[in-house]
Amino acid sequence: MNNILEAIMHRRAVKAFEPIEISPEMREQILNAARHAPSSFNMQPYLLFWVESSARKTAVAKLCLGQSPAETASALVVAVADIGSISATSQGQLAWMRKTGFSDDKLRDYERTAKIGRIIFMPGPFGIFGAFKWTIFRLINLWKTIGMPPVSRQNLFKWATKSTSLACENLMIAAEALGLNTCPMEGFDGRRLAKFLGLSLRYHEIVMVIAIGKRSSCYIESPRWRRPLEATVTVL
Ligand SMILES: Cc1cc2nc3c(=O)[nH]c(=O)nc-3n(C[C@H](O)[C@H](O)[C@H](O)COP(=O)(O)O)c2cc1C
């Protein structure tokens, strides 16, 4: 089988790990794979916290409700949807485009798109601007085919969570390809974990925590079940 398919098919949510150390090189490869995932408007609206120091890992594992993958992992990655970085990211990309020598036309195009993006993606105070945007887009949609942008803060988090989840999957497949194992977890105390990491309630929402390590030799994997293909797929 192709190597990528092999990593995808062999990946399991592993519940117990051996105590091994993950080298900085491997850590970088895994995190690099995560940030190469596609993201909406290439906004990469997420933060990844790699927790490996013993004391912090113990604290985070406790906030993951003491689950065994968290307690035994070599590292825990906290994936956070970040809606506060949109402006800085587009400015970062613009600076990179200037440095790379993109034409003035391309720069102007990107500047214009980024400006529209900032307006579209801004919920405004108390969501008032969001409600206004929703009304405008809904009215236009009565006679024109258009996509609905995320209008409320909740919609923005939903938007950011999609890209965050893709980065998480990349991260897990990369770990698998490098001979490691993972377990994604949404069993955690989000409020306490956010406080522990110094996150802002306004801009950040924890999507999942991923335990990474080497599957314990004592761990017995349960058989894997999936819905039949026809229950999931419609071919039109
Ligand atoms: C978003 C998400 C949250 C999950 N949360 C937990 C969790 O808190 N604890 C846990 O042991 N497994 C968790 N899992 C793992 C699933 O239980 C597991 O992926 C599923 O049973 C399928 O098994 P497989 O990944 O081994 O194929 C989670 C998976 C996902 C995608």
The ligand as an ORCA input file, in Angstrom:
! r2SCAN-3c Opt
* xyz 0 1
  C     -12.975     14.942     18.206
  C     -12.616     13.635     18.867
  C     -12.674     13.530     20.240
  C     -12.305     12.350     20.880
  N     -12.253     12.314     22.255
  C     -11.744     11.229     22.873
  C     -11.528     11.236     24.273
  O     -11.783     12.215     24.962
  N     -11.003     10.115     24.834
  C     -10.671      9.010     24.109
  O     -10.173      8.036     24.695
  N     -10.853      8.986     22.764
  C     -11.374     10.062     22.131
  N     -11.507     10.074     20.761
  C     -11.102      8.892     19.982
  C     -12.306      8.133     19.403
  O     -12.994      7.472     20.416
  C     -11.811      7.196     18.314
  O     -11.175      7.957     17.302
  C     -12.959      6.400     17.711
  O     -13.513      5.521     18.651
  C     -12.508      5.563     16.504
  O     -11.434      4.741     16.826
  P     -10.054      4.779     16.010
  O      -9.585      6.220     16.013
  O      -9.106      3.876     16.799
  O     -10.303      4.274     14.656
  C     -11.903     11.225     20.123
  C     -11.868     11.341     18.713
  C     -12.199     12.531     18.105
  C     -12.108     12.644     16.607
*
